[in-house]
Amino acid sequence: MTKILSRSPRRRLELHRLVLERDGWRCQLCGSMQHLQMHHLKFRSQAGSDEEPNLITLCAECPERTHRSSSRYEYGGCS
């Protein structure tokens, strides 16, 4: 498990790179390699951490679709 405090911009970029590399530079829902972003599996507002195991790579389309689905990150992906 990689723990990087994300308070400094430099550390945040390092964590982002680690998560992208771990996830193969692809959205973990639809497989896209375009417009990738890092997202929390468990929201910070629900005591989710900024540590690598709680982060996932998603494209710009997938988070909005997951928020509309009944179960977070359990839908068919982007079309």
C-alpha positions as CSV (number, residue, x, y, z in Angstrom):
1,M,0.0,0.0,0.0
2,T,1.4,3.4,-1.0
3,K,0.5,6.2,1.4
4,I,1.2,9.7,0.0
5,L,-0.2,12.7,1.8
6,S,-1.9,14.7,-0.9
7,R,-1.7,18.2,0.7
8,S,1.2,19.4,-1.5
9,P,0.7,19.6,-5.3
10,R,3.9,17.6,-5.8
11,R,2.7,14.7,-3.7
12,R,-0.7,14.8,-5.2
13,L,0.8,14.5,-8.7
14,E,2.9,11.6,-7.6
15,L,-0.1,9.8,-6.2
16,H,-2.1,10.5,-9.4
17,R,0.8,9.0,-11.4
18,L,0.9,5.9,-9.2
19,V,-2.8,5.3,-9.5
20,L,-2.7,5.7,-13.3
21,E,0.2,3.3,-13.6
22,R,-1.5,0.7,-11.3
23,D,-4.7,0.9,-13.4
24,G,-2.8,0.6,-16.7
25,W,-3.6,4.2,-17.8
26,R,-7.3,3.1,-18.5
27,C,-10.7,3.9,-17.0
28,Q,-11.4,1.0,-14.8
29,L,-15.1,0.9,-15.9
30,C,-15.1,1.4,-19.7
31,G,-11.4,0.9,-20.6
32,S,-11.0,4.4,-22.2
33,M,-7.6,6.0,-22.2
34,Q,-9.0,9.5,-22.8
35,H,-9.6,12.3,-20.2
36,L,-8.5,10.2,-17.2
37,Q,-9.2,11.3,-13.7
38,M,-8.6,9.9,-10.2
39,H,-11.6,9.3,-8.0
40,H,-12.3,8.0,-4.5
41,L,-14.0,4.6,-4.1
42,K,-15.2,5.7,-0.7
43,F,-16.1,9.4,-0.5
44,R,-13.9,11.5,1.8
45,S,-17.1,12.8,3.3
46,Q,-17.7,9.2,4.4
47,A,-14.3,8.8,6.0
48,G,-12.7,7.6,2.7
49,S,-8.9,8.2,2.6
50,D,-6.6,9.8,0.0
51,E,-4.5,6.6,0.0
52,E,-3.9,4.5,-3.1
53,P,-6.2,1.6,-2.2
54,N,-9.2,4.0,-2.0
55,L,-8.5,5.6,-5.4
56,I,-9.5,4.5,-8.9
57,T,-8.9,5.8,-12.5
58,L,-12.0,6.8,-14.4
59,C,-12.6,8.7,-17.6
60,A,-14.5,12.0,-17.5
61,E,-17.7,10.2,-18.6
62,C,-18.0,7.4,-16.1
63,P,-18.3,9.3,-12.7
64,E,-21.4,11.2,-13.8
65,R,-23.0,7.9,-15.0
66,T,-22.1,6.1,-11.8
67,H,-23.7,8.9,-9.7
68,R,-27.0,8.3,-11.7
69,S,-26.8,4.5,-11.2
70,S,-28.2,2.7,-8.1
71,S,-24.9,1.3,-7.1
72,R,-21.6,3.1,-7.2
73,Y,-19.2,1.8,-9.9
74,E,-21.4,-1.2,-10.7
75,Y,-22.9,-0.3,-14.1
76,G,-22.0,-1.3,-17.7
77,G,-19.5,1.5,-18.4
78,C,-19.5,4.2,-21.1
79,S,-20.9,3.5,-24.5
